Amino acid sequence: MSFIQRFDHIGITVADIDAVTAFFVGLGLEADGKMAVEGEFLDTVIGTTGAATEIVMLRAPGGGTTLELSSFVRPQHLPGSPAAPANELGLRNIAFQVEDLHAAVEHVTADGYSLVGGIGEYEGSWRMAYVRGPEGIIVSLAQRLGN
């Protein structure tokens, strides 16, 4: 028996929700606007009393799983590990299929972000690169090659 009906969203806690939103919108995601969440529901779900957060939901133009960015107003967010290597335990990357990998990489590097390593090609079927975006978020950009 499967309890899961579908993959709904991935949530990332960030310090600067506007900068992180701008990064993902620059890659082509669409933002549904910012909303504030606080109260009994949030306190119950996250196990913290008196919490308040701002949330932005981002979606790909073709639909599918959404990306939730959350920035805590209270309690203050705890620092992460923005220089974490790809083999550190935990959420390591968010992956997006792109039409033109080189153009996407040029776009993010022009905005001051950098590749984690280089652009690799897997058996003539995929070209991929890891980009370290705002707050150290690793974004995997992949382009399907051929048919």
N, C-alpha and C positions, 0 to 999 in steps of 0.2 A: 504494500500500500504506500502510495506517495502522498505526502502531506502538502507538497509544493504544487501550486497551480501554474505559476509563471515567475520569471525573474523580473522583479519590479524596479529596484534602484540600487545604486551604490552610494553610500554616504561618506563624505570626507569632512572632517572638522578642520577649519582653517582660521587663521588670525585675520587676514585681510580679505574679506569676502568679495569686495569690489574688484581688487586686483586679480584674484583667482577667477572670478566670473569673466572678466575681460579677456583673460588668457584663453579660456575655453570657447567663448563667443568668437574670438579671433580665429580659432580653428574651425568654426562652423556650427557649433552647438547653438541652440536657441534658448534664451532665458525666459522663464515664465514670470519673472518679477520677484521681488524680495518680500518676505513676510516674517512677522514676529511670532514666536511661539513661546508661551510660558503658562504656568499654572499646574493644576493637579495632574493632568495627562502627562506632560513632559516630566514632572518630578517622579511620577510612578514609573514611567518607561525607563528613564536613565538612572533612577535610584539616587537622585540628588534633590534636596529640598531647596526651593527658591530659585530654581534655574530659569534662565531666559536665553533664547537664542534667536538669531536671524537666519533664515533659510532661503536659498535660491535653488530652484529646480531647473535643470538644463536637459534638453532633449536633442537628439539627432534629427536632422530634417526628415529622415525616413521613418521616424518613430522608434519603437523598441524600448529597451531599458533606459531609465533616466539616471542622471547624476545629481545627487543632492549635496549642496555645499552648505555647511552649517558653521556659524561663528557665534561663540558663546559671549553674551553680554555679562552673564553671571552664572556660575562662578567663572572667574577668569580662566581662559584656556591654558593648558599646560604645554610647555615646549615639546616639540617632536624632535626628530632626528633628520634635519633637512639634507644632510650629506650621506644618508644611509646608502650602502652599496646594495646592488641587486640581490645579494644573497642574505640580507638581514631578514629575520623572521617578521611576518606580518604582511599587510597589504603592500605589494611592491610596485604595481603599475596598473594603470587603466589603459586598455587597448582600444584603438580605433582603426578601422579600415579606411584608408584614404585613396583617392584616385591618383594623385601624383605625389609620391613621397618626397622627392627632391624639392618640389615647390613648397610643401608643408614645412620641411626642415628649414628652408630658406626663410620662410615667414617667421617661424619662432626664433631662429637665431638673429634675425634682424631686430626682433624685440628684446634681445639681450639674453635669451635662454640658450642653453648649450646641450650638445649631445652627451649622453653618459659614456658612450663608447664611439662606435662608428655605424655606418650603414652596412648591414649585412644582407646577403642573399641566400635563401634556403632552397637548394635543389631546383633552381630555375622556376619556382612557383610563388615564392614570396620575397619581397624586399622589406626590411624592417629596420627601425632605429628606435632607441630609447632617448627621449628628451627629458631633461630635468627642468620642470616648469616651476611656477611660483611655489614658495614654501617647501621646495624639495620634492614635490609630487612628480613621480616618474610616469611619463605618458609614452606608451608604445604606439608608434605609428606604423602601420603595415599596408603595403600595396600588393595586391594579387597580380601576378605576372601571367601573361598569356591568357588562355581561356580558362 
